[in-house]
Amino acid sequence: MSRDAAPEREPLTIYPARRIITMDASLPQASAIAVAGNRIVAVGDMDSMAPWREGRKVRVDERLRDKVLLPGFIDNHIHPFLGALMLPCEIIAPESWRLPQGTAEAVISAPAYLERLRAALAARRDKDDWFVTWGYHESYHGRLRRADLDAIDSTRPIVLWQRSAHELVANTRALEKCGLTEAEVAGHAQIRWRDGHFFENGRRVLMQKLLPRMLKPDWYDRGLGLMAHLMHQGGITTAGDMAFGWADTEYEYRAYQTVIEARGLPLRTVSVPHAYNIALLYGKPPGEGGSGPDFAKAQAHIEGYFGRATPRMLFPKAVKLYADGAMFSQLMMMNPPGYIDGHAGQWMIDPEMLKQAAALFWKAGYQIHVHVNGDGGVDAVLAALDAAMQDTPRFDHRFTLHHLGFHTSAQTRRLAALGAVASVNPYFIHALADGYSVLGLGRERASQIVRAGSLVRAGIPVSLHSDFMMAPCEPLLLAWCAANRITRAGDVVSPLERLTLEQALRGITIDAAYALGMDHEIGSIVAGKKADFAVLEQDPFDVGAEGLKDIPVWGTVFEGQVHPLARPVASAHARTLAEAVVRNPAQARRSRAYHYRPIARSCCPAGEDRCDSIRGLAGWMRDAILTGRGHEPGI
């Protein structure tokens, strides 16, 4: 075809910026980007754009001229369904949480909790609808039971959802509204009817009454929209839904299409199915008299979604598996010397079952992601990976270990030798290292939580994630945690395990994309890739690693379209609240006293931790969903 007959070229939009940090070693910085449609056409300066301007309509968008651009941030381990359930709740917790409507400041005393609770109740106009608040913690907020809530408001159904999700406290009106009677729960060891207190297995009784309300679109879909907005505030343009189908694949798919896809929100998810929960649709756990989950049928179920991908909801050939328990509850599997008090960790999936499931999906060519926290759990994951590799060698498999709360230097070397990838939660360092040095692990191992520096030095790609709501949905805060390793007490632990500023930024951009198998499309600002950018008010290389959490996010560019926030937003952990959005200007104060506490064993008995709690919640959600559609599972 001659040049004269060439079709008209797409219009070009050029974005000049103060600085563009590309995360590409060949051209690490630039001052202008040209975009056509949803793709990057050129990266450089305004002069270098001249050849691309010829013969096409050109628009220079000046809105970003004084901003700093990075590739759109990527949180490759997040749980949208949890956000959809929890974000519509009133958040009153012992730590600050940045929310779409502002920052819910930490509440660390009983009087302050009652004051916030009363104010929140007064602000809700519908006096007959459920009022559910998440974050109550008796150690901080005092003992509240049914009579206390009745005294506050006896006409509205009120439920306090405890911070660990293990307990619920209801007033009399809530019990009446859900149709519960004392006779119905008589004799239940973990229900205190007189107190309106439902804990551990007893919480299922009340949650099953609440879930039909929380699964209605005006709750769940609104919560999913809030979740999308929260990610936008963090500069996130791509998220890894690292447990699609945790509750129900078809319900989650419908909600995502309705809320994210149909509304054109500036976000895509890479949906990685929860293979174990899906396999349980076709078999019961051995402990319940079944033969175990059917992973072969789960594979067929999962592959039914491959042809249903949409621009904002992708379905890679990948699955999520589990090894040991969670970090926050100290139920990760630890090798000798174990825990200081002698308690034992727990398996979420038995090592032999993990090996069998990994082998099935490995042979089928899947990328495998595994939740693992303790060094004992890492041994089980390494055994599964090694067995799979011995049986069917593969190149570029990107077998990814998620969280990696604690592992050893010997395990680092094995991970590197086997070609594994790491996606870590660096918030563990900030939240847990102080407490775990005296309760659980001892100073040596607690200081080495999340050994990201060693992983990078071994040549292992390392990305950073939030596992929301285990950590705030704020990539710059996560990068700050990994690059500084500062605990809540202000101590720097294992400084040799710190990432450099550039390594930390790679962890929320190009290396996060690599772990999702998406680095050919996103993660760096390079011609041909998706035009996704995080737009910042400050340059990370000007403020340094110690200033990362204080940088306000202006907005994002998603597939070539600019999406500014109403105003720039910094982390809830920012140095000053002048740089953050607050719920109430009158409360614009920074409390430095709040902190996480390891969950006591009395709260988390053997076999149950926060991940188990969430897994139980997902099961109850599935029951409610299937009941509503006549017990028919999704595809």
N, C-alpha and C positions, 0 to 999 in steps of 0.2 A: 504494500500500500504506500502511495507517495505521501510526502509530508503535507501536501496541499489538501489531501483527502482525509487527514487525520481527524478523528472525532474531537469535539470540544472537550477540553480538559476540565476537571473539577475545579471549582473556585478554591483559592488558596487563602488561608488565614495565617498571618504571621504574628507571633507573640514575642515582642521584646521584653526582656526582664533584667533586673539588676544583676542577677547571677543565675545561671542554670547549672546545677550539679547533676551531671548525666549518669553517674555510677557506671560509666564505660571507660575502661583504661585507655582506649585509643584517643578519646577526646573527652577528658574529664570535666571540662567546663565550657560554657558557651554563654551567649547573651541574646540569642534569638532562636525561635523554633518555628518552622513552617508546617502547617497541618492542612491536609486535604481530606475531607470526610472524617473518618475516625482514626486515620493513620498519620504518623509523623512522616513528612516528606524530606525535610532537611533540618540540620542542626548546625549552628555556627554563629555568625554575626549578621547584621543587616546587609552588608555588602555581599556576603556569600549567598544570599537569597536571590540575587539578580537573575541567574539563569532560569530559576523556577517561576519567576514572575511573568516571563514572556508568554504572550498568547493566552492569558487566562485572567479572570477577574481576581483581584487581590484586595484583601481587607487587612489593615494593620490594627490589631486590637491592643489598645494602650493600657488596658486595665491592670496588667501585670507588670508594667514597666518598672515599678519600684519594689517588686516582690522577688523572693528567692524561690526557684522551682527545683523540686526533686521529682524523681519518678513517683507516681501514685503509690502511697504506702500500702503494704500487704500484711495483713494479719492472717497467717496461714493455719491458725487453729482457734476457732471461735464457735459458739453454739447459738445460732439465731433463735432456736426454739426456747432456750432458757431466757433469753432477753425478752421474747414475746410474752412469756408468762410473768416475768418479774418486773419489767419496767412500768407496766400500768399500776403496780402497787405503789403505795407511798413509801419512799425509801427513808427510813430513819435508822441509821446504823452507827456503830462505833468508829467508823472511818469515813472520810469524805468520798463521795461519788459524784463525778461530773455526769450530768444528765442532759438530755436535749433542752429542757426548760431551764437549766442552770445547774449549780452545784449544790447537792445536798450535803451540807456541812456535817462534820462528825459530831455526834452527840454522845457524851461520855459520863453523864451523871443522871440519876433518877429524876431530879426536878426538871432538868433540861429536856429529858425524854417526854415527860408528861406535858410540858409546855408545848413542845413540837407536835405531839399527838393531838392535843386539844385544838391547836391552830389548824392542823390539817383537816380534822373533822369539821370544824366550823367553815372551812373553805369549800367543802363538798356540798353541792346543792341538793342532789338526790339523796334524801334521807332514808329511802327504803332500799337502795342498792347496797351491795356488799362493800365494805371498807376493809381492804386488806393492806397491811403494812409489813414490809420486809426489812429485817435487820435487827430486830429486838434481841438483846443479849443480856440475860439476867445479871451477869457479873458487872456490867456497866449501868444497866437501866433499872435495877431493882426487881423485886419479885412482883409480878403482875399476874393476877388470876381473874377468873370470871367475875367475882364480886367487884373487883377494882374497875374492870371495864364497864360493868353495869352502872357503877357510880359516875363514870364519865359520860356515858350515853346508853340508856337502856332501850331506846327506840330504834336504833340502827344496828344492823348486823356487823360486828367488828371481829376481825381475826388478826392476831399478831403471828407473823411467820418468822420463826427464829432465824438468826444469821446463818446457821449451818444447814438450815432446811430440815432439821431433825425434829422440831417441836412446833406445835400450834397452840395458841390460847384463844378461846372464843368467849364472847359474852352470851347471855341468855338468849337475846334476840337472834343471834347467829345460829344457835342450836335449834331454835324453833323454826327458823326459815329453812333450814336444810332437813327438817323432819326427823331429827334424831330424838330418841327418848332414852331415859335412864335404863329402862328395861332392856333396850336393844344392845347396850354396851356393858351391861352388868357382868362383872367377873373378868373383864378385860384387864390384864395385868399392867398395861401401859396407857390406860385412860383413867384420868381422875375427873369423873363427871362433875362432882361438886365444884371443882376448880376450873372446869372448862379446859382442862389441860390434856392434850393429845400428843404423845411423844413416841419416838421410835416406831415400832410397828403399829401403834395406836393412831399415828397420824394418818394412816391410809384411810381410816374410817371417815375422817372429816374431809380429807383431800378429795376423795371420790364424790363427795357432795359438792365441793367447791368447783371441781374441774369442768362440769358442764357449763358453769357460768364463765370460767376463764377461757374456754375453748370457743365461745361465741365470737364472731368477727369483731364486734365492737370492743372486745378485750384483746383477743389474740392478734388480730390483724393490726389493731392500733399499736400493740406492743411491738410487733414486727416493724412497723413504720418508725417507731421511736428508736428501735435498734439500728435501723438503717441511718437515721439521722445522727445517732451517736457515733457511728463509724465515720460518717461524713465529717463530723466535728474533729475526729482524729486524723483527718487527711487520708483515710483509707479508701481506695478505689477497688480493691480486690480482697475478698475474704475466703478462707478455707472453712467451709462448713464441715468440720471434722467429726461428724456423726449424723449425717443425713439418714433419716429413718429411725432415729432414736425413739421417737414416739410412734410415728406412722408415716410411711413414705408418701402416700397419696394426699394425706391431710397437709403435710408440710409443703408438698409441691403446689397444691392449690393456693395455699396462703402466700407463698412466694410469688406465684404468677399474678395473683390479685394485687398484692401490695407493692412489690418491687418492679416486676416487669411491666405490668399494665400502666403504672404511674410514671415509668421512665426514670426511676430514681438513679442517682449517679453511683452505682455500685454493681459489681458482679460477684457471684459466689462460685467457687469450685466445690461442688457437692460430692463429698467422699462418704459413701454409705457405711453405716454402723453394721458390719457384717454379722456380729454376734446377735444383736437384737433382731435383725431381719431373719436370721437362721432360726430364732426361737418361734417365729410364726409357724414353722414347720416341724417343731419338736420341743418337748419340755426339757428343762434341766434335769440331770440325773438325780439331784436331790429332791425333785418333786415326782419321782417315779417314772420319768421319761428316759428315753435313750440318748438324750442330748440334742443340741441344736443341729439342724441339717444345713451345713454350709453349701452343699451342692445345689440344693434348692434355692438357697439364698443367692447364689451366683446367678441363677436364671432370673430371679426376681430383680436383682440389681441391673442385669443387662436389658431388662425391659424399659429402663429409663434412658439408655444410651441414645435412642432416636428421638427423645423428647427434650433435648437440650434447647435452650433459648439464649438470646444474646447475653442476658444477665444471670443465667443459671446454667452452668456448664456441668457435664457429667464425664469426668475422665475415667479411664480404666484403672480404678484405684479403689482400695477398701481400707477400713479402719479396724484394727484389732486391739486387744488389751492384754496387759501382763498383770502388774501388781496394783496395790491400793494407792491412795492419794497422799500427797505431801502434807497437806494442811492437817490431816487427822493422824499422821504418823503411822499409817498402815502400809507404807511401801515395804517391800521385802528387802531386808538388810542382811548382808553377810556378816560373819563374826567380826567384831564383838557384838553386833546387834544393837539393841536399845539399852540405855542406861538402866531402866527399870525392869528389863527382862521380858517385856511384852513382845508378841510376835506380829509381823506384818500379815497381810492377807493377799491371796490371789484373786483377781477379777476373772481371769480365765486360767484354768489349770495349764501348766507348762506343756504337758503332752497334747492337750487340745489346741493350744496355741501353735505348736509345731505342725499338727495335722492341718489346721485351717490355713496356716501360712503356706504349706506345701501345695494345697489345692489351688490357691489363688496365684502363687508363684508360677506353677506350671502353666496356668492359663494366661500368663503374661501381664498380670496386674502389678501396679505399683502398690506396695504395702506400707501402711502407716501404723505404728504401734505405740500406744500409751504405755509408758514405763517410768518409774520414779526411783526405786532403790537399786543398789548394785546387785542384790540378789535377783531382782527383776531383770536387770540388764543381762545377767548370765543366761536367763531363760530365753530372752530375745536373741542373743548371740547364738545360742544353740539352735534356735529355729532358723535363723538366717544361714548359719553354716551348713545345716542339714539340707536346706533348699538348694544352696549353691553347689554342694557336693553332688546332689542328685541331678540337677539341671542347671549347669553354669549359665549365667546371664551377664551381659555387660549393660552399663548405664541403667541399672534397675532402680536406683534412688530409693531403696528401702530406708524409711525414715523413722527414727526414734523420736517420740514427742515427750517433752517435759525434761527428762534426764535430770531429776532432782539431785541425785548423787551417784557418781560412778567413779571408778578408779583409773589410774594412769594406764594400767595393764589393759583395761577394757577400752580405753581410748585407742591404743595401738591395734587391738583386734577389730574395732569398728572401722578404722582406717583401712586395714588390710582387706576387709570384706566389702569395702566400697559403700559403707552406710552414710546416711545424711542425718543431721541433727536439727531439730526444731525445739528450742528450749524456752522455758518461762523464767526470765531473769528476775521477775518480781519476787520470786522465792527468796532471793538474796536479801532484798530490802525488808520483806515482811517476816521472814522466819529465822534468819541466821542468829539473831540475838537470843531468842527464846530457845532455839534448839541446841545452843551451845551448853545450856544448863539443864534442859529437859529433852531427853531423847537421844541426841547424837554425840554430845560432847563438843568441845571447842574446835578440835582439829577438823572433824568431818563437817560440822556445821559451817565452818568458815569456807569450806570448799564446795558448798552447794552450787550447782550449775557451773561446772568447770569449762566455761566457754573458751577461755584463752587456750587451754590445752588442746581442745578440739580443733581450733583454727590452726594452731601450730602443727598439728598432725595432718593438715590438708583436708579436713572434713568441712564441707560447707555448713555454716551455722546460721540459722534464722531464728527470729524472736517472735513469740506469740503471747497473747493474753489469756487464752482459754476462758474468756469472759463467761461468768462473773468471778473467776478465780483471781483475776487481776483486772485493773482498769483497761478499757478499750482505747489505749493511747500509745501508739507506736513510739513516739518521741520519749515518753516516760520509760518504756521498755528499753529503748536504746540507752537512756541515761543509766538505768539500773545495770545493764551489761557493761557499760564503759567506766562506771565509777565504783560499783560494788560497795555502796554505802548503806549501812543498816539503819534501822529506825533510830538507834542510839547515836548515830553519826560516825560509827567506826567504819574504816575501810578493811574489808576482810579478803584475804588471799589476793593481794594486789596483782600478782603475776597472772591471775586468771581474768584480769580486765581485758576487754576488747579495746582496740584503738577506736577513735572517733569514726574513721572510715569503715572499719569492720562492723561497728555497731549500726551504721547507716546501711551497709550492705544487708544486715540482718533483717531489715524491714523493707528492703527493695529487691535487689537482684538475687540474693541468696534465698530470700523467702519465695521468690518466683521459681527458683530452681527446685526447691523442695516440693512444689506443686506441679512440676513438669511444665511450667508456663514461661520459662525464661526466654523462649523464642518469641514471645508475644508481649510480655510486660516486664517490669523490674528495672529497666534502664531507658534512658532517653536517647534512642537511636533511630535513624531513618528506617521505616518499614514497620516499626512496632506500633502498638496501640498508643494513641495520644492521651495518656493518663498521667496527670501531674498532681503532686501535693504542693500547694501554694502557701508559703510561709512568710511571716513578717520579718524574720531575722535569719541571718546566715549561720548555720551550725558551725562553720569553720571560724566565724568571728566570735561566737560565744563560747566555743569549746565544748568538750564532753560534759563538763560540769553544768553547763547552761542549757542542755538539750530539753529538759522537762519544762523550761520556762518560755520556750518559743511559742508564740501564738500561731495557730493555723488560721489562715485567711479563707481558705476554701479548697476546692479541687477543680481540676479539669478532667472530665471523664469522656473518653472517646471524642475528644476535640471540642466538647461543649464546656463552657465555663460555668461553675456552680459555686458562687460565693456564699459564705455563711452570712447570717444577719449581721454579725460582727465577729471579729477575730476572737478565738477561744484558745486559752492555754490549759494545761493540765490542772486538775484539782490539787495536784501536788506542787503547783508553781510556787516560786519563791515569794511572790506577793500576789494578793488577790486583785490588785489593780490590773493584772495581766490575765485574770480569769473571769468567767461569768459566774455571778453568784445569784442564788435564788432570791435573796432579800438584801438590798443594799444596807439595811440597818444591821444586818448580821455579818457584815464584811470584816471578818476577823479570822485569823489563821490559828487554829488549835494545833499544837505540836505534841499534845499528850496522848492522842489516840494511837492504838497499836493492835495488831493481830495477836491472838493467843492461840497456841496449839489447842485443838479440841481435846477435852479430857476423855479418858477411856470410858468414863461413865456415860458420856454422850455418844460415843461411837463404840459399841461392843464389837467383839470379834466378828469379822465377816461383814461389817458395815462401816463405811466411811463416807465422806462427802460425795465421792463418785458413785458409791452404791446408793446413796440417798437420791441422787439425781437419776440413777438408773431405775430406782423404784418409782420415782415420780413419772418417768417416761412410760413405765409399764402401766401405771394407773391412767395416764393420758390415753394410751392405746386402748385400754378397756373402755374408757368413756367414748372414744371415737368409734370403735367397732360396734358398741352398743347402739350408737346413734345411726349407724348405717346397716344394722342387721347382721353384725358379726362378719362382715365381708372384709378381708384385708385389702390393702392397695394392690396394685398390679401383681 
